[in-house]
């Protein structure tokens, strides 16, 4: 393994905490299919799954809070403040590489 990569991995691992979890045989079997234990992909897969589950739980709780205590007044919106995009203010997509400015 190249020294630079080894150093990056060591740095990353210093900021991680190991957690021991217990899985039922069926969940473990399904995890093995997606991310075998001998690969680094398993830890990344579990981290991403936990992050997604935590985000979804936070969204659910936020939704509950808004349902319990909804905004009393409607949000203010003044359409006069917004302007239509004109050809001078819109950019056309470039093809291929972007050109260097001189």
N, C-alpha and C positions, 0 to 999 in steps of 0.2 A: 504494500500500500504506500503511495507517495507520502512523503513527510508532511506536505501541506494539508492533504486530506486527513491524515491521522491527527494532526493538530486541531483541525476544525471539529472532528468528531470528539476528541477529548474535551474541547471547550464546551461543546453542546451537552455532553454527558454530565459535566460538572453541574449544570443548571437543571438537571432532570431529577425527579424523585421516583424511586421504584415503588410500585404498588402491587401487592399480591391480591389476586382475585380468585374466586372459585367459580368454575363453570360446570354446568351439567354436561354429560357426555354428548348429547345432541348438539348443543351450542359449540362445544369444542370441535366436534367433527366438521361442522359447517365453517368454523373459523379456519381449520386446517385446509379446507378446500380453497378458501379465498386468500389466506396469508399463512403459508407454512411456517412452523416455529423456527426453522433454521434460517429464515431470512429476516432482514431488517424491516421488511414490509409489514410484518405482524404488528410491531410496536406502532408504526406510523398509521396503520389501519385502525388500531384500537384508539389511538389519540384522536384521529379525525372523527371516528364514530362518537367518542365522548364529547368532543367539541360540538358536533352537530346536535347531539341530544341535549347538551346544556343550553345551546342557543335556542332550540325549540322550546325548552322549559321556560326560559326567560321570556320568550315571545308569548307563551301561553299565560304566564303570570302578568305580563304587561297588559294583555288583552282583558284579563279578569279585572285588573285594577281599573281600567277605563270603563268596563261595564258596571262596576260597583259605584264609580264616581265619574260619570261622563261630564264632558265640558258643558257648562250651562249656556254659554253664548257661542254662536257659530264663529268659526275662524274668520278673521277680517281679510277680505281680498278686494283690492281696487284694480279693476282691469285697465284703468287709464294709466297706471304705472308701467304696465307691460307694453312693449312695442312689438310690432311684427318684424320678423327678420327680413331684411332687404338683401338684394344681391350683393351689395357692398359689404354687408356684415357677415355673410355666410361664406364658408370655404368649400371649394370643390375638392373632392377626394383626389389625391395624387395617384398616378399609376407608377408602379415599380418603386424604385428608390427615391427618397426625397432629395431634391437638389440642394447643393450647398449654397448658402448665401455668400455673396461677395462683399 
